[in-house]
């Protein structure tokens, strides 16, 4: 796979839960991480006392973060409203030449940063709230 432009990783929100996803404007950086907690089943008779893990068990989660500038007041308003409501909504993450990850997320952090001679910037973090699906492109 050839190198891809970071701006091509898209973060889309289905604000109303109707299946209509809109790209969130003004994002300069985005990060998606997947996590899986292991279940340790090591016991006194484990071979060589090496740790053993239970296959297929544990809790899976995903964390999503983004930062940038809101160039669209509607995107700013949507994110702010969802954060203060503690709402969980469908999000779609498009990873170029790889696929799309879709699922429900809650905005868990929202930060605004303003300097005197610069634009107002923001950072937000999202946490998965249910099963995610992956579709290859």
TORBADREN-452834 format. One record per residue (C-alpha): residue number from 0; residue in three letters; x, y, z. Coordinates in Angstrom, 2 decimals, decimal comma, padded with zeros to 5 digits. Layout:
TORBADREN-452834
NUM|ALA|X|Y|Z .
...
This chain:
TORBADREN-452834
0|UNK|000,00|000,00|000,00 .
1|UNK|001,35|003,41|-000,95 .
2|UNK|001,54|006,24|001,56 .
3|UNK|-001,75|008,05|002,12 .
4|UNK|-002,51|011,64|002,99 .
5|UNK|-003,57|012,05|006,62 .
6|UNK|-006,38|014,36|005,56 .
7|UNK|-008,02|011,41|003,79 .
8|UNK|-008,84|009,71|007,11 .
9|UNK|-012,37|011,00|007,53 .
10|UNK|-014,51|011,25|010,63 .
11|UNK|-018,24|011,28|009,92 .
12|UNK|-021,19|011,75|012,27 .
13|UNK|-024,78|010,57|011,97 .
14|UNK|-026,15|013,26|014,29 .
15|UNK|-029,81|012,22|014,08 .
16|UNK|-029,26|008,45|013,93 .
17|UNK|-030,95|008,24|010,52 .
18|UNK|-028,09|006,65|008,55 .
19|UNK|-027,05|009,95|006,96 .
20|UNK|-023,38|010,62|007,77 .
21|UNK|-021,79|014,07|007,43 .
22|UNK|-018,04|014,70|007,42 .
23|UNK|-017,02|016,76|010,43 .
24|UNK|-015,36|019,90|009,09 .
25|UNK|-012,04|021,37|010,15 .
26|UNK|-010,31|018,29|011,56 .
27|UNK|-006,53|018,52|011,18 .
28|UNK|-005,57|015,38|013,08 .
29|UNK|-007,47|012,20|013,85 .
30|UNK|-006,50|009,03|015,65 .
31|UNK|-008,33|005,72|015,92 .
32|UNK|-007,11|003,05|018,32 .
33|UNK|-008,51|-000,40|019,03 .
34|UNK|-008,09|-002,07|022,41 .
35|UNK|-008,71|-005,57|023,74 .
36|UNK|-008,24|-006,46|027,37 .
37|UNK|-006,80|-009,90|027,89 .
38|UNK|-008,19|-012,42|030,37 .
39|UNK|-005,34|-014,02|032,30 .
40|UNK|-005,96|-017,71|033,06 .
41|UNK|-002,46|-018,51|034,31 .
42|UNK|-002,37|-021,03|037,17 .
43|UNK|000,19|-022,97|039,20 .
44|UNK|000,47|-025,70|036,53 .
45|UNK|000,91|-023,37|033,56 .
46|UNK|003,85|-024,65|031,44 .
47|UNK|007,03|-022,96|032,59 .
48|UNK|004,87|-020,55|034,62 .
49|UNK|004,30|-018,58|031,44 .
50|UNK|001,23|-016,39|031,28 .
51|UNK|-001,76|-017,97|029,56 .
52|UNK|-004,64|-016,00|028,05 .
53|UNK|-008,20|-017,03|027,35 .
54|UNK|-008,78|-016,80|023,61 .
55|UNK|-011,76|-014,76|022,48 .
56|UNK|-012,49|-013,35|025,96 .
57|UNK|-012,13|-009,86|027,35 .
58|UNK|-013,57|-006,47|026,55 .
59|UNK|-012,93|-004,78|023,21 .
60|UNK|-013,12|-001,04|022,76 .
61|UNK|-012,11|001,73|020,41 .
62|UNK|-011,03|005,28|021,12 .
63|UNK|-011,17|008,07|018,62 .
64|UNK|-009,69|011,53|018,91 .
65|UNK|-009,59|014,54|016,67 .
66|UNK|-008,27|018,06|016,75 .
67|UNK|-008,40|021,04|014,48 .
68|UNK|-010,50|024,05|013,66 .
69|UNK|-014,25|024,21|013,29 .
70|UNK|-014,71|025,84|009,89 .
71|UNK|-018,40|025,05|009,96 .
72|UNK|-020,56|026,37|012,79 .
73|UNK|-022,99|023,45|012,31 .
74|UNK|-020,22|020,93|013,08 .
75|UNK|-019,21|022,91|016,16 .
76|UNK|-022,80|023,08|017,36 .
77|UNK|-023,41|019,35|016,75 .
78|UNK|-020,31|018,27|018,67 .
79|UNK|-020,99|020,68|021,54 .
80|UNK|-024,62|019,58|021,82 .
81|UNK|-023,73|015,88|021,81 .
82|UNK|-021,04|016,39|024,44 .
83|UNK|-023,24|018,30|026,91 .
84|UNK|-026,11|015,83|026,41 .
85|UNK|-023,81|012,84|026,96 .
86|UNK|-025,41|011,43|023,82 .
87|UNK|-024,24|008,33|022,01 .
88|UNK|-024,47|008,51|018,22 .
89|UNK|-023,31|006,54|015,17 .
90|UNK|-019,92|007,59|013,77 .
91|UNK|-018,08|006,35|010,69 .
92|UNK|-014,30|006,45|010,26 .
93|UNK|-013,07|006,15|006,69 .
94|UNK|-009,50|004,84|006,41 .
95|UNK|-008,29|005,37|002,81 .
96|UNK|-007,51|002,24|000,78 .
97|UNK|-008,36|000,11|003,81 .
98|UNK|-011,98|000,34|004,92 .
99|UNK|-014,62|001,91|007,10 .
100|UNK|-015,25|001,42|010,79 .
101|UNK|-018,74|002,22|011,97 .
102|UNK|-020,38|002,17|015,38 .
103|UNK|-021,77|004,14|018,26 .
104|UNK|-019,50|006,48|020,20 .
105|UNK|-019,83|008,99|023,02 .
106|UNK|-017,82|012,22|023,11 .
107|UNK|-015,84|011,92|026,35 .
108|UNK|-013,70|015,05|026,13 .
109|UNK|-014,06|018,41|024,43 .
110|UNK|-011,44|021,12|024,74 .
111|UNK|-011,20|024,54|023,13 .
112|UNK|-007,88|026,35|022,73 .
113|UNK|-007,53|029,96|021,72 .
114|UNK|-004,48|032,14|021,29 .
115|UNK|-004,67|035,91|020,84 .
116|UNK|-003,41|035,96|017,25 .
117|UNK|-004,60|032,54|016,08 .
118|UNK|-007,79|030,70|015,28 .
119|UNK|-009,91|028,93|017,89 .
120|UNK|-008,89|025,26|017,91 .
121|UNK|-010,49|022,25|019,53 .
122|UNK|-009,71|018,71|020,61 .
123|UNK|-012,23|015,96|021,24 .
124|UNK|-012,14|012,33|022,30 .
125|UNK|-014,71|009,63|021,67 .
126|UNK|-015,16|006,20|023,26 .
127|UNK|-016,95|003,29|021,62 .
128|UNK|-020,31|002,35|023,08 .
129|UNK|-021,11|-001,00|021,51 .
130|UNK|-020,10|-003,32|018,71 .
131|UNK|-018,19|-001,88|015,77 .
132|UNK|-018,36|-003,08|012,19 .
133|UNK|-015,65|-003,03|009,57 .
134|UNK|-016,23|-002,85|005,81 .
135|UNK|-013,30|-003,20|003,42 .
136|UNK|-013,07|-000,64|000,62 .
